[in-house]
Amino acid sequence: MPRNKEELASMIAQRDQISFEEAYATVNEAAADMEYAFMCGDLVMVEDILRMDLGLEPDYLDIFIC
């Protein structure tokens, strides 16, 4: 399992056959969206963003928690 956003972006780039830069931008956009949803108290949306935008299970949420 990836330990940080860079490793996650690398995994997604390989999985989706896209550039690292594109995957990293997607990860950062999703992180910003999850932070906003969290600040609004919508924890279900946080999980939905992880699943829908990144195609990941909730297990990967730890990467985004600092």
C-alpha positions, 0 to 999 in steps of 0.5 A, a space after each residue: 500500500 502506498 505511504 504518501 500521495 506521491 506513491 499513490 499517484 505513481 500507483 494510479 498512473 500505472 493502473 490507469 496508464 496515465 502520466 504521473 503528473 496527471 495522476 498527481 494532479 487528480 490525487 491533489 484535486 481529490 484531496 482538496 475536495 475531501 478536505 472541503 467535504 470533511 470541513 463541512 461534516 460530510 464524511 460520506 462524501 469524503 468516502 465517495 470522492 475517494 471511491 469515485 474520483 480515485 477508484 479506491 477503497 476507504 483503506 486508502 484514506 490514511 494517506 490523506 490524513 496528516 
